[in-house]
């Protein structure tokens, strides 16, 4: 069995054929799915999908790009739902910043405030975090070390930042997706063996980051098998062992 711990099934690119996408995933051994709450506007859709299909869960949170629209009160009804298994996707993303130094400082300050509030909230609720980090490893590490609770969480689309490996001690897991199969994934391939085996989980980030050889196409949960194959190759174990390992890790992390 495979668990796709991060797939945006609420994305509009699945509106026309979600049934077949899920059926295809199940035919390839994917039995559980987690929809991250990146955009509050799409949360109702995520809840509807989770309520309709067995084995599908969701998380509630606000992506750093939407930090200006963060309102915990809006998220509270979703977090109380029995199929809400995490807080997120939340985090820091410094990839696209304003041009002026003043505007950059204000944007980073806002993202940090919103991230800290969600980290604290997850600790209060004893739920894991789904964390998005892009070009912000140092700040993210400092905030998670300071504010995260014992439940930890997962570093979604782990970007091979060595310093973030320290978070394994804080019960953080590492989401491995299609990037591992890219020809230019040398950094991730180099860091991959350093990740504790009991902290590895599989994700797609579908419909984004489609693995080789399907790059350029819409990603979907069925392609977790390609990620598992590459992980097995790098780990020197069988695909079946990777599936069992990552499934056990995912069940433990999200209390599924």
TIKE-442296 format. One record per residue (C-alpha): x, y, z. Coordinates in Angstrom, 3 decimals. Layout:
<atoms>
<atom px="X" py="Y" pz="Z"/>
...
</atoms>
This chain:
<atoms>
<atom px="0.000" py="0.000" pz="0.000"/>
<atom px="1.096" py="3.569" pz="-0.721"/>
<atom px="-0.136" py="6.743" pz="0.971"/>
<atom px="0.086" py="9.990" pz="-0.993"/>
<atom px="0.638" py="12.404" pz="1.876"/>
<atom px="0.287" py="15.556" pz="-0.244"/>
<atom px="-1.976" py="15.802" pz="-3.298"/>
<atom px="-4.190" py="18.743" pz="-4.277"/>
<atom px="-7.209" py="16.734" pz="-5.397"/>
<atom px="-9.307" py="19.853" pz="-4.855"/>
<atom px="-7.488" py="21.555" pz="-7.740"/>
<atom px="-9.634" py="22.585" pz="-10.700"/>
<atom px="-7.549" py="20.356" pz="-12.984"/>
<atom px="-9.337" py="17.356" pz="-11.453"/>
<atom px="-12.881" py="18.698" pz="-11.744"/>
<atom px="-13.696" py="16.650" pz="-14.844"/>
<atom px="-12.170" py="13.260" pz="-13.985"/>
<atom px="-11.574" py="12.961" pz="-10.252"/>
<atom px="-13.289" py="9.568" pz="-10.085"/>
<atom px="-10.950" py="8.079" pz="-12.676"/>
<atom px="-7.871" py="9.713" pz="-11.082"/>
<atom px="-8.711" py="8.105" pz="-7.742"/>
<atom px="-9.575" py="4.766" pz="-9.382"/>
<atom px="-6.277" py="4.770" pz="-11.268"/>
<atom px="-4.393" py="5.524" pz="-8.066"/>
<atom px="-6.097" py="2.676" pz="-6.218"/>
<atom px="-5.326" py="0.331" pz="-9.129"/>
<atom px="-1.668" py="1.216" pz="-8.575"/>
<atom px="-1.782" py="0.508" pz="-4.846"/>
<atom px="-2.475" py="4.000" pz="-3.491"/>
<atom px="-5.107" py="3.546" pz="-0.799"/>
<atom px="-4.970" py="6.745" pz="1.233"/>
<atom px="-4.606" py="10.392" pz="0.261"/>
<atom px="-4.161" py="13.676" pz="2.130"/>
<atom px="-5.297" py="16.966" pz="0.598"/>
<atom px="-3.290" py="19.880" pz="2.061"/>
<atom px="-5.172" py="23.071" pz="2.851"/>
<atom px="-3.158" py="25.600" pz="0.869"/>
<atom px="-5.996" py="27.970" pz="-0.075"/>
<atom px="-8.954" py="28.705" pz="2.250"/>
<atom px="-11.155" py="29.193" pz="-0.817"/>
<atom px="-10.733" py="25.544" pz="-1.836"/>
<atom px="-11.202" py="24.019" pz="1.627"/>
<atom px="-14.935" py="23.337" pz="1.117"/>
<atom px="-14.026" py="21.324" pz="-1.964"/>
<atom px="-11.393" py="19.373" pz="-0.001"/>
<atom px="-13.952" py="18.564" pz="2.709"/>
<atom px="-16.492" py="17.452" pz="0.110"/>
<atom px="-13.960" py="15.081" pz="-1.469"/>
<atom px="-12.906" py="13.676" pz="1.916"/>
<atom px="-16.530" py="13.059" pz="2.854"/>
<atom px="-17.287" py="11.409" pz="-0.487"/>
<atom px="-14.364" py="9.004" pz="-0.783"/>
<atom px="-13.054" py="6.448" pz="1.676"/>
<atom px="-9.395" py="6.828" pz="2.568"/>
<atom px="-9.156" py="10.532" pz="1.698"/>
<atom px="-8.318" py="13.086" pz="4.397"/>
<atom px="-7.443" py="16.763" pz="4.414"/>
<atom px="-5.475" py="19.395" pz="6.305"/>
<atom px="-6.462" py="22.983" pz="7.081"/>
<atom px="-4.021" py="25.848" pz="6.849"/>
<atom px="-2.789" py="28.817" pz="4.833"/>
<atom px="0.125" py="28.784" pz="2.382"/>
<atom px="2.682" py="31.594" pz="2.849"/>
<atom px="1.612" py="33.151" pz="-0.463"/>
<atom px="-1.834" py="33.700" pz="1.086"/>
<atom px="-0.555" py="34.947" pz="4.443"/>
<atom px="-2.339" py="38.277" pz="4.010"/>
<atom px="-5.687" py="36.402" pz="4.047"/>
<atom px="-4.990" py="34.287" pz="7.130"/>
<atom px="-7.792" py="34.148" pz="9.684"/>
<atom px="-7.716" py="31.337" pz="12.218"/>
<atom px="-11.430" py="31.813" pz="12.934"/>
<atom px="-12.229" py="30.894" pz="9.344"/>
<atom px="-10.264" py="27.647" pz="9.664"/>
<atom px="-11.611" py="26.519" pz="13.036"/>
<atom px="-14.735" py="24.731" pz="11.685"/>
<atom px="-12.568" py="22.754" pz="9.258"/>
<atom px="-10.005" py="21.776" pz="11.881"/>
<atom px="-12.810" py="20.296" pz="13.998"/>
<atom px="-13.813" py="17.941" pz="11.167"/>
<atom px="-13.036" py="14.255" pz="11.916"/>
<atom px="-11.158" py="13.893" pz="8.630"/>
<atom px="-8.860" py="16.867" pz="9.250"/>
<atom px="-5.543" py="15.227" pz="10.133"/>
<atom px="-3.080" py="18.151" pz="10.133"/>
<atom px="-2.502" py="21.907" pz="10.121"/>
<atom px="-1.106" py="23.214" pz="6.850"/>
<atom px="0.146" py="23.626" pz="4.315"/>
<atom px="1.861" py="26.484" pz="6.073"/>
<atom px="5.426" py="27.764" pz="6.175"/>
<atom px="7.783" py="30.308" pz="4.651"/>
<atom px="8.464" py="31.041" pz="0.988"/>
<atom px="11.009" py="33.694" pz="0.057"/>
<atom px="11.234" py="32.751" pz="-3.617"/>
<atom px="9.062" py="35.637" pz="-4.848"/>
<atom px="9.619" py="38.762" pz="-2.785"/>
<atom px="8.956" py="42.469" pz="-3.435"/>
<atom px="11.787" py="44.631" pz="-4.765"/>
<atom px="12.292" py="47.216" pz="-2.026"/>
<atom px="14.056" py="46.332" pz="1.219"/>
<atom px="11.171" py="47.748" pz="3.246"/>
<atom px="8.605" py="45.661" pz="1.375"/>
<atom px="10.761" py="42.535" pz="1.670"/>
<atom px="11.053" py="43.022" pz="5.429"/>
<atom px="7.287" py="43.512" pz="5.742"/>
<atom px="6.523" py="40.397" pz="3.683"/>
<atom px="8.898" py="38.229" pz="5.685"/>
<atom px="7.491" py="39.580" pz="8.942"/>
<atom px="3.924" py="38.774" pz="7.850"/>
<atom px="4.822" py="35.260" pz="6.719"/>
<atom px="6.598" py="34.557" pz="10.007"/>
<atom px="3.677" py="35.817" pz="12.106"/>
<atom px="1.183" py="33.664" pz="10.205"/>
<atom px="3.469" py="30.636" pz="10.276"/>
<atom px="4.143" py="30.928" pz="14.009"/>
<atom px="0.430" py="31.156" pz="14.748"/>
<atom px="-0.275" py="27.965" pz="12.800"/>
<atom px="2.650" py="26.150" pz="14.423"/>
<atom px="1.388" py="27.130" pz="17.867"/>
<atom px="-2.137" py="26.133" pz="16.909"/>
<atom px="-0.997" py="22.684" pz="15.801"/>
<atom px="0.747" py="22.276" pz="19.150"/>
<atom px="-2.421" py="23.282" pz="21.013"/>
<atom px="-4.485" py="20.782" pz="19.009"/>
<atom px="-1.836" py="18.045" pz="19.103"/>
<atom px="-1.949" py="17.785" pz="15.303"/>
<atom px="1.027" py="17.416" pz="12.958"/>
<atom px="2.098" py="20.206" pz="10.618"/>
<atom px="2.420" py="20.143" pz="6.846"/>
<atom px="5.244" py="22.605" pz="6.220"/>
<atom px="6.130" py="24.401" pz="2.998"/>
<atom px="9.683" py="25.799" pz="2.865"/>
<atom px="11.218" py="27.538" pz="-0.143"/>
<atom px="14.416" py="29.592" pz="0.037"/>
<atom px="13.752" py="30.051" pz="3.757"/>
<atom px="15.531" py="27.160" pz="5.450"/>
<atom px="17.281" py="29.075" pz="8.219"/>
<atom px="14.225" py="31.033" pz="9.389"/>
<atom px="11.997" py="27.953" pz="9.135"/>
<atom px="14.416" py="25.867" pz="11.186"/>
<atom px="14.641" py="28.486" pz="13.917"/>
<atom px="10.866" py="28.905" pz="14.190"/>
<atom px="10.109" py="25.185" pz="14.193"/>
<atom px="12.779" py="24.477" pz="16.781"/>
<atom px="11.320" py="27.206" pz="18.982"/>
<atom px="7.561" py="26.731" pz="18.565"/>
<atom px="6.735" py="23.233" pz="17.246"/>
<atom px="5.202" py="20.645" pz="19.558"/>
<atom px="6.028" py="16.980" pz="20.057"/>
<atom px="3.771" py="15.872" pz="17.186"/>
<atom px="6.141" py="17.486" pz="14.689"/>
<atom px="4.953" py="17.170" pz="11.130"/>
<atom px="6.241" py="16.766" pz="7.590"/>
<atom px="8.495" py="18.979" pz="5.505"/>
<atom px="6.511" py="18.919" pz="2.273"/>
<atom px="8.597" py="18.620" pz="-0.900"/>
<atom px="11.786" py="18.423" pz="1.128"/>
<atom px="14.262" py="20.627" pz="-0.708"/>
<atom px="17.509" py="18.924" pz="0.402"/>
<atom px="18.546" py="21.680" pz="2.800"/>
<atom px="21.005" py="19.853" pz="5.074"/>
<atom px="20.285" py="22.010" pz="8.097"/>
<atom px="16.641" py="20.899" pz="8.055"/>
<atom px="17.745" py="17.341" pz="8.815"/>
<atom px="18.047" py="18.544" pz="12.413"/>
<atom px="14.252" py="18.595" pz="12.572"/>
<atom px="14.134" py="14.789" pz="12.586"/>
<atom px="14.933" py="15.166" pz="16.282"/>
<atom px="11.735" py="17.244" pz="16.612"/>
<atom px="9.680" py="14.420" pz="15.080"/>
<atom px="9.556" py="15.921" pz="11.601"/>
<atom px="9.251" py="13.696" pz="8.562"/>
<atom px="10.454" py="14.372" pz="5.021"/>
<atom px="8.084" py="14.336" pz="2.048"/>
<atom px="9.745" py="12.800" pz="-1.005"/>
<atom px="8.089" py="13.409" pz="-4.358"/>
<atom px="8.687" py="13.541" pz="-8.085"/>
<atom px="11.701" py="15.836" pz="-7.776"/>
<atom px="13.730" py="12.779" pz="-6.728"/>
<atom px="13.316" py="11.404" pz="-10.269"/>
<atom px="14.474" py="14.596" pz="-12.025"/>
<atom px="17.799" py="14.518" pz="-13.868"/>
<atom px="18.901" py="17.672" pz="-12.026"/>
<atom px="18.032" py="16.301" pz="-8.563"/>
<atom px="21.684" py="15.762" pz="-7.619"/>
<atom px="21.400" py="17.684" pz="-4.349"/>
<atom px="18.365" py="15.727" pz="-3.153"/>
<atom px="19.916" py="12.423" pz="-4.224"/>
<atom px="23.029" py="13.358" pz="-2.228"/>
<atom px="21.053" py="14.230" pz="0.912"/>
<atom px="18.496" py="11.412" pz="0.651"/>
<atom px="20.665" py="8.740" pz="2.371"/>
<atom px="21.049" py="11.055" pz="5.387"/>
<atom px="17.298" py="11.079" pz="6.088"/>
<atom px="16.351" py="8.582" pz="8.823"/>
<atom px="14.362" py="5.738" pz="7.278"/>
<atom px="11.643" py="6.086" pz="9.926"/>
<atom px="11.083" py="9.691" pz="8.795"/>
<atom px="10.445" py="9.111" pz="5.076"/>
<atom px="7.002" py="9.593" pz="3.501"/>
<atom px="5.867" py="9.686" pz="-0.124"/>
<atom px="3.958" py="12.525" pz="-1.792"/>
<atom px="3.182" py="13.806" pz="-5.272"/>
<atom px="2.130" py="17.452" pz="-4.803"/>
<atom px="-0.225" py="16.602" pz="-7.669"/>
<atom px="-1.037" py="18.211" pz="-10.047"/>
<atom px="2.464" py="19.721" pz="-9.750"/>
<atom px="6.022" py="18.289" pz="-9.889"/>
<atom px="5.218" py="15.331" pz="-12.121"/>
<atom px="7.942" py="12.664" pz="-11.957"/>
<atom px="10.023" py="11.431" pz="-14.869"/>
<atom px="9.092" py="10.155" pz="-17.453"/>
<atom px="5.812" py="12.116" pz="-17.328"/>
<atom px="7.238" py="15.620" pz="-16.789"/>
<atom px="5.120" py="18.222" pz="-18.534"/>
<atom px="1.930" py="16.262" pz="-17.885"/>
<atom px="-0.545" py="16.704" pz="-15.046"/>
<atom px="0.678" py="14.855" pz="-11.975"/>
<atom px="-1.598" py="12.426" pz="-10.128"/>
<atom px="-1.357" py="10.099" pz="-7.099"/>
<atom px="-0.797" py="6.985" pz="-9.231"/>
<atom px="2.685" py="8.316" pz="-9.979"/>
<atom px="3.735" py="7.728" pz="-6.382"/>
<atom px="4.860" py="4.338" pz="-7.727"/>
<atom px="7.608" py="6.089" pz="-9.716"/>
<atom px="8.778" py="7.895" pz="-6.594"/>
<atom px="8.743" py="4.626" pz="-4.640"/>
<atom px="10.822" py="2.938" pz="-7.350"/>
<atom px="13.483" py="5.658" pz="-7.160"/>
<atom px="13.498" py="5.588" pz="-3.366"/>
<atom px="13.946" py="1.814" pz="-3.427"/>
<atom px="16.844" py="2.157" pz="-5.864"/>
<atom px="18.619" py="4.730" pz="-3.705"/>
<atom px="17.896" py="2.855" pz="-0.473"/>
<atom px="19.062" py="-0.468" pz="-1.839"/>
<atom px="15.859" py="-2.250" pz="-0.840"/>
<atom px="12.783" py="-3.525" pz="-2.660"/>
<atom px="9.809" py="-1.412" pz="-3.746"/>
<atom px="7.638" py="-3.462" pz="-1.401"/>
<atom px="9.890" py="-2.565" pz="1.539"/>
<atom px="9.711" py="1.131" pz="0.656"/>
<atom px="5.918" py="0.917" pz="0.468"/>
<atom px="5.670" py="-0.721" pz="3.876"/>
<atom px="8.193" py="1.660" pz="5.438"/>
<atom px="6.584" py="4.851" pz="4.159"/>
<atom px="3.061" py="3.602" pz="4.839"/>
<atom px="3.921" py="2.778" pz="8.448"/>
<atom px="5.564" py="6.200" pz="8.808"/>
<atom px="2.539" py="7.987" pz="7.323"/>
<atom px="0.045" py="6.105" pz="9.490"/>
<atom px="2.052" py="7.022" pz="12.562"/>
<atom px="2.557" py="10.667" pz="11.602"/>
<atom px="-1.096" py="11.396" pz="10.788"/>
<atom px="-2.685" py="8.933" pz="13.228"/>
<atom px="-4.657" py="7.340" pz="10.387"/>
</atoms>
